[in-house]
Amino acid sequence: MQAVGQCSVCASRAAGGLLRNPTDLSLLRTNKNGLRRGAACIRFISSRKPGVQKLGERTDTEHISKAPFSVGRGLYAIPFTQQMGNLSHDSLIRRAASVVTDSSSTFLSQTSLALINALTDYSKAVHTRIAVQRRYLASLGKLTPAEKDSFLEVINGQRAEASDRLHECKRIESTWINAVNLCKMAAEAAHTSGAEQASITVRTNIQVAQSQVGEARKLSADAEKKLAETKVEEIQRMAEYAASLDNNEEHEVHEAYLRED
């Protein structure tokens, strides 16, 4: 009802301008805004169906008037018609390509950090296992059965932890590889659309991420190399320990034989 009242006022103002000055055609021509408002309001009133509008009911006119803003809200939260008026299609494409490169770079940064941390934790777990295992090998023949069981329990626990860390590295590495590939596609798309600076930036980010992950991989590879060396030492030490046990048994048997004589 308020809208109808406003439209009636507009129409009366427009009509009043005609009745007060019937001969002044020049004034009629200059009063275009008033006539347009009046005509628009009259068309709006004539197009409405009779009856009382229900609460919450929206007309087609309202829905159509809000449609351009709804479409534009997905693109930088401004009306689509305003974007088309201010920016060309090429400008919108370059801006969208820059957004894609920024998002992919963030994805790469987060996955790189996660992978570096996972590789670091794996390297620490391997080094801890190496240290415990070497202490055990150095103590062979000097441990009580309880101490030996305690050492073996710790070694098995470190072995399980290193295995879990390695599994975590492989899982995150798969995501990291996807992030690198996504950044490469984003860089290519930015280059093709003309956003050259965005393309250069994301390519630089790829190189930095690969370099940092490469350093973490090198540390984990060094830890695995030392672990392999420790395993070789373990085999040699266990063989020496077994041989010493055999020699002791033979020596004891020999002494017992001499005592019998």
C-alpha positions as CSV (number, residue, x, y, z in Angstrom):
1,M,0.0,0.0,0.0
2,Q,2.9,2.4,0.7
3,A,4.3,1.8,-2.7
4,V,0.9,2.5,-4.3
5,G,0.6,5.7,-2.4
6,Q,4.0,6.8,-3.5
7,C,3.2,6.0,-7.1
8,S,-0.1,8.0,-6.8
9,V,1.8,11.0,-5.5
10,C,4.3,10.8,-8.4
11,A,1.5,10.6,-10.9
12,S,-0.4,13.5,-9.4
13,R,2.7,15.7,-9.4
14,A,3.3,14.8,-13.1
15,A,-0.3,15.5,-13.9
16,G,-0.3,18.7,-11.8
17,G,2.4,20.1,-13.9
18,L,0.2,19.7,-17.0
19,L,-3.0,21.2,-15.4
20,R,-1.3,24.3,-14.0
21,N,0.5,25.3,-17.2
22,P,-1.6,23.9,-20.2
23,T,-0.1,26.3,-22.6
24,D,3.5,26.2,-21.5
25,L,4.9,23.5,-23.7
26,S,8.5,24.4,-22.9
27,L,7.9,23.7,-19.2
28,L,6.3,20.4,-20.2
29,R,9.5,19.4,-22.1
30,T,11.8,20.3,-19.2
31,N,9.7,18.3,-16.7
32,K,10.8,15.0,-18.2
33,N,11.9,13.4,-14.9
34,G,8.5,14.0,-13.3
35,L,6.7,12.5,-16.3
36,R,8.9,9.5,-16.4
37,R,8.4,8.8,-12.7
38,G,4.7,9.2,-13.2
39,A,4.5,6.9,-16.2
40,A,6.6,4.2,-14.5
41,C,4.4,4.3,-11.4
42,I,1.2,4.1,-13.5
43,R,2.6,1.1,-15.3
44,F,3.6,-0.6,-12.0
45,I,0.1,0.0,-10.6
46,S,-1.6,-1.3,-13.7
47,S,0.6,-4.4,-13.8
48,R,-0.2,-5.5,-10.2
49,K,-3.0,-8.0,-9.7
50,P,-5.9,-7.1,-7.5
51,G,-5.9,-8.4,-4.0
52,V,-3.9,-8.2,-0.8
53,Q,-0.2,-9.3,-1.0
54,K,0.7,-11.9,1.5
55,L,3.5,-11.4,4.0
56,G,6.8,-12.6,2.6
57,E,5.4,-12.8,-1.0
58,R,7.7,-11.4,-3.7
59,T,6.6,-10.3,-7.1
60,D,8.4,-11.1,-10.3
61,T,9.4,-7.4,-10.6
62,E,11.2,-7.6,-7.3
63,H,12.9,-10.8,-8.3
64,I,14.1,-9.4,-11.6
65,S,15.4,-6.2,-10.0
66,K,17.5,-8.2,-7.6
67,A,18.9,-10.7,-10.2
68,P,21.8,-8.5,-11.5
69,F,23.1,-8.0,-8.0
70,S,22.8,-11.7,-7.2
71,V,24.9,-12.6,-10.2
72,G,27.4,-9.9,-9.5
73,R,27.8,-10.8,-5.9
74,G,29.8,-13.9,-6.9
75,L,32.3,-11.7,-8.7
76,Y,33.8,-9.3,-6.2
77,A,30.5,-8.4,-4.6
78,I,29.5,-5.7,-7.0
79,P,26.6,-5.7,-9.5
80,F,27.4,-7.6,-12.7
81,T,26.1,-4.7,-14.8
82,Q,28.5,-2.3,-13.0
83,Q,31.4,-4.7,-13.7
84,M,30.6,-4.9,-17.4
85,G,30.4,-1.1,-17.5
86,N,33.8,-0.5,-15.8
87,L,35.9,-3.5,-16.8
88,S,36.4,-5.4,-20.0
89,H,36.2,-9.2,-20.3
90,D,39.9,-9.4,-20.6
91,S,40.4,-7.4,-17.4
92,L,38.0,-9.7,-15.6
93,I,39.8,-12.8,-16.9
94,R,43.2,-11.4,-15.8
95,R,41.8,-10.6,-12.4
96,A,40.3,-14.1,-12.0
97,A,43.6,-15.6,-13.1
98,S,45.4,-13.6,-10.4
99,V,42.9,-14.9,-7.8
100,V,43.5,-18.5,-9.0
101,T,47.3,-18.1,-8.7
102,D,47.0,-16.6,-5.2
103,S,44.8,-19.5,-4.1
104,S,47.1,-22.1,-5.6
105,S,50.1,-20.5,-4.1
106,T,48.5,-20.6,-0.6
107,F,47.7,-24.3,-1.2
108,L,51.3,-25.0,-2.1
109,S,52.6,-23.1,0.8
110,Q,50.5,-25.0,3.4
111,T,51.3,-28.4,1.9
112,S,55.0,-27.6,1.6
113,L,55.1,-26.6,5.3
114,A,53.2,-29.8,6.3
115,L,55.6,-32.0,4.2
116,I,58.7,-30.3,5.6
117,N,57.5,-30.9,9.1
118,A,56.6,-34.5,8.4
119,L,60.0,-35.2,6.9
120,T,61.7,-33.5,9.8
121,D,59.8,-35.6,12.3
122,Y,60.6,-38.7,10.3
123,S,64.3,-37.9,10.4
124,K,64.2,-37.3,14.1
125,A,62.5,-40.7,14.7
126,V,65.1,-42.5,12.6
127,H,68.0,-40.8,14.4
128,T,66.4,-41.7,17.8
129,R,66.1,-45.3,16.6
130,I,69.8,-45.3,15.5
131,A,70.9,-44.0,18.9
132,V,69.0,-46.5,20.9
133,Q,70.1,-49.4,18.7
134,R,73.8,-48.4,18.9
135,R,73.5,-48.2,22.7
136,Y,72.1,-51.7,22.7
137,L,74.8,-53.1,20.5
138,A,77.5,-51.5,22.7
139,S,76.0,-53.1,25.7
140,L,75.7,-56.7,24.4
141,G,77.0,-59.2,26.9
142,K,76.7,-56.7,29.7
143,L,72.9,-56.6,30.1
144,T,70.7,-58.5,32.4
145,P,67.7,-60.3,30.8
146,A,65.4,-57.6,32.1
147,E,67.6,-54.8,30.7
148,K,67.9,-56.6,27.3
149,D,64.1,-56.9,27.1
150,S,63.7,-53.2,28.0
151,F,66.1,-52.2,25.2
152,L,64.4,-54.4,22.6
153,E,61.0,-52.9,23.6
154,V,62.3,-49.4,23.1
155,I,63.9,-50.3,19.8
156,N,60.6,-51.9,18.5
157,G,58.7,-48.8,19.6
158,Q,61.1,-46.5,17.7
159,R,60.9,-48.7,14.7
160,A,57.1,-48.5,14.7
161,E,57.2,-44.7,15.2
162,A,59.6,-44.2,12.2
163,S,57.3,-46.4,10.1
164,D,54.3,-44.3,11.0
165,R,56.2,-41.1,10.2
166,L,57.2,-42.4,6.9
167,H,53.6,-43.3,6.0
168,E,52.6,-39.7,7.0
169,C,55.3,-38.3,4.7
170,K,54.1,-40.3,1.7
171,R,50.5,-39.2,2.4
172,I,51.3,-35.5,2.6
173,E,53.8,-35.8,-0.3
174,S,50.9,-36.9,-2.6
175,T,48.9,-33.8,-1.7
176,W,52.0,-31.6,-2.2
177,I,52.6,-33.0,-5.7
178,N,49.0,-32.1,-6.5
179,A,49.6,-28.6,-5.2
180,V,52.7,-28.2,-7.4
181,N,50.7,-29.4,-10.5
182,L,47.9,-27.1,-9.7
183,C,50.3,-24.1,-9.4
184,K,51.8,-25.0,-12.8
185,M,48.4,-25.0,-14.4
186,A,47.5,-21.7,-12.7
187,A,50.8,-20.2,-13.9
188,E,50.0,-21.3,-17.5
189,A,46.5,-19.9,-17.3
190,A,47.7,-16.6,-16.0
191,H,50.3,-16.4,-18.7
192,T,47.7,-17.2,-21.4
193,S,45.3,-14.6,-20.0
194,G,47.9,-11.8,-19.9
195,A,48.5,-11.8,-16.2
196,E,52.2,-12.1,-16.6
197,Q,53.2,-10.9,-13.2
198,A,50.9,-13.4,-11.5
199,S,52.4,-16.2,-13.6
200,I,55.9,-15.2,-12.7
201,T,55.1,-15.0,-9.0
202,V,53.5,-18.5,-8.9
203,R,56.4,-20.0,-10.8
204,T,58.8,-18.5,-8.3
205,N,56.8,-19.9,-5.5
206,I,57.0,-23.4,-7.1
207,Q,60.8,-23.1,-7.2
208,V,61.1,-22.0,-3.6
209,A,58.8,-24.8,-2.4
210,Q,60.7,-27.4,-4.4
211,S,64.0,-26.2,-3.0
212,Q,62.8,-26.2,0.7
213,V,61.2,-29.7,0.3
214,G,64.4,-30.9,-1.4
215,E,66.5,-29.9,1.6
216,A,64.1,-31.7,4.0
217,R,64.2,-34.8,1.7
218,K,68.0,-34.7,1.8
219,L,68.0,-34.8,5.6
220,S,65.6,-37.8,5.7
221,A,67.7,-39.6,3.1
222,D,70.8,-39.0,5.2
223,A,69.0,-40.5,8.2
224,E,68.0,-43.5,6.2
225,K,71.5,-44.0,5.0
226,K,72.8,-43.9,8.6
227,L,70.1,-46.4,9.6
228,A,71.3,-48.8,6.9
229,E,74.8,-48.5,8.2
230,T,73.6,-49.2,11.7
231,K,71.9,-52.3,10.5
232,V,75.1,-53.5,8.9
233,E,76.9,-52.8,12.2
234,E,74.2,-54.7,14.0
235,I,74.7,-57.8,11.9
236,Q,78.5,-57.7,12.4
237,R,78.2,-57.1,16.1
238,M,75.7,-59.9,16.6
239,A,77.9,-62.2,14.7
240,E,80.9,-61.3,16.9
241,Y,78.8,-61.7,20.0
242,A,77.6,-65.1,18.9
243,A,81.1,-66.2,18.1
244,S,82.3,-65.0,21.5
245,L,79.6,-67.0,23.2
246,D,80.7,-70.1,21.2
247,N,84.3,-69.5,22.3
248,N,83.3,-69.2,25.9
249,E,81.3,-72.4,25.8
250,E,84.2,-74.3,24.1
251,H,86.6,-72.8,26.7
252,E,84.3,-73.9,29.6
253,V,84.0,-77.4,28.1
254,H,87.8,-77.6,27.7
255,E,88.4,-76.5,31.3
256,A,85.9,-79.0,32.6
257,Y,87.7,-81.7,30.6
258,L,91.0,-80.7,32.1
259,R,89.6,-80.8,35.6
260,E,88.3,-84.3,35.0
261,D,91.7,-85.4,33.9
